[in-house]
Amino acid sequence: ARVKFYEDVQHNDIVVVNDSYPGPEIRVRRGDTVFVNVHNQGNDGFTIHWHGVKQPRNPWFDGPEFITQCPIQPGTNFTYKVVLSGEIGTLWWHAHSDWTRGSVHGAIVILPAQDETYPFPTPDTEQTIML
């Protein structure tokens, strides 16, 4: 095989979480409350949205920029309080601001509560795939 190098190829920086793409998986149990401290080391403000998490009586931590919260400004941090209620399964979190939606994201794996079983046969193994 021959590999050809094109000198006109551009390299662009993207914003990621903890040096990983996708970002880290959050693994919790149904009914848990999760605290996630986000420190913005980028150049633009952004927020995090917990996609599929209902956040009952907790809308100010839901993440839509300029709707439920102001963006986390560069050089500052914000600690999210994510209240899980009836969710179970695999959901995801993502940036909710402009172009950062394409690179700042990851999975939220919600296992049954400690005293519960899966609502389906317990899997032999599992693999999280982000598409």
KATAPE-V450337 format. One record per residue. N is the residue number from 1. RES is the residue in one letter. OMEGA is omega as a letter, one per 40 degrees, with the letter a starting at -180 (none if undefined). D_CENTER is the distance of its C-alpha to the mean C-alpha in Angstrom with 1 decimal. Layout:
# KATAPE-V450337
[[N/RES/OMEGA/D_CENTER] [N/RES/OMEGA/D_CENTER]]
This chain:
# KATAPE-V450337
[[1/A/i/39.0] [2/R/i/39.0] [3/V/a/36.1] [4/K/i/36.5] [5/F/i/34.9] [6/Y/a/34.4] [7/E/a/34.8] [8/D/i/33.5] [9/V/i/29.9] [10/Q/i/27.6] [11/H/a/24.6] [12/N/i/21.9] [13/D/i/19.4] [14/I/i/15.7] [15/V/i/13.0] [16/V/a/10.7] [17/V/i/9.0] [18/N/i/11.7] [19/D/a/13.7] [20/S/i/11.8] [21/Y/e/11.0] [22/P/a/8.7] [23/G/a/6.8] [24/P/i/7.6] [25/E/i/7.6] [26/I/a/7.8] [27/R/a/11.2] [28/V/i/13.0] [29/R/i/16.0] [30/R/i/16.9] [31/G/i/18.0] [32/D/i/16.2] [33/T/a/15.1] [34/V/i/12.3] [35/F/a/12.5] [36/V/i/9.9] [37/N/a/11.9] [38/V/i/10.7] [39/H/a/13.7] [40/N/i/14.1] [41/Q/i/16.4] [42/G/a/16.4] [43/N/a/19.1] [44/D/i/17.6] [45/G/i/16.0] [46/F/i/12.5] [47/T/i/10.3] [48/I/i/6.8] [49/H/a/7.1] [50/W/a/6.4] [51/H/i/8.0] [52/G/i/11.0] [53/V/a/11.2] [54/K/i/14.6] [55/Q/a/14.6] [56/P/i/18.5] [57/R/a/20.4] [58/N/a/17.3] [59/P/a/16.6] [60/W/i/16.5] [61/F/a/13.0] [62/D/i/11.6] [63/G/i/10.7] [64/P/a/13.1] [65/E/i/14.8] [66/F/i/18.5] [67/I/i/18.3] [68/T/i/16.8] [69/Q/i/16.3] [70/C/i/17.5] [71/P/i/15.5] [72/I/a/14.9] [73/Q/i/17.8] [74/P/i/18.3] [75/G/i/19.5] [76/T/i/18.3] [77/N/i/15.7] [78/F/i/14.3] [79/T/i/13.5] [80/Y/i/11.4] [81/K/a/13.1] [82/V/a/11.3] [83/V/i/14.2] [84/L/a/14.2] [85/S/a/17.4] [86/G/a/18.5] [87/E/i/15.4] [88/I/a/15.8] [89/G/a/14.6] [90/T/i/11.4] [91/L/i/8.8] [92/W/i/5.4] [93/W/i/2.6] [94/H/i/4.3] [95/A/a/7.2] [96/H/a/10.0] [97/S/i/12.8] [98/D/a/15.3] [99/W/i/14.9] [100/T/i/11.6] [101/R/a/10.0] [102/G/a/11.5] [103/S/a/10.2] [104/V/a/7.0] [105/H/i/4.4] [106/G/a/4.2] [107/A/i/5.9] [108/I/i/6.9] [109/V/a/10.6] [110/I/i/12.9] [111/L/i/16.4] [112/P/i/19.6] [113/A/a/20.8] [114/Q/a/23.1] [115/D/a/26.2] [116/E/i/25.0] [117/T/i/25.0] [118/Y/i/23.0] [119/P/i/24.2] [120/F/i/25.3] [121/P/a/26.9] [122/T/a/24.9] [123/P/i/23.6] [124/D/i/25.5] [125/T/i/22.5] [126/E/i/19.0] [127/Q/i/16.9] [128/T/i/13.3] [129/I/i/13.6] [130/M/i/11.1] [131/L/none/13.5]]
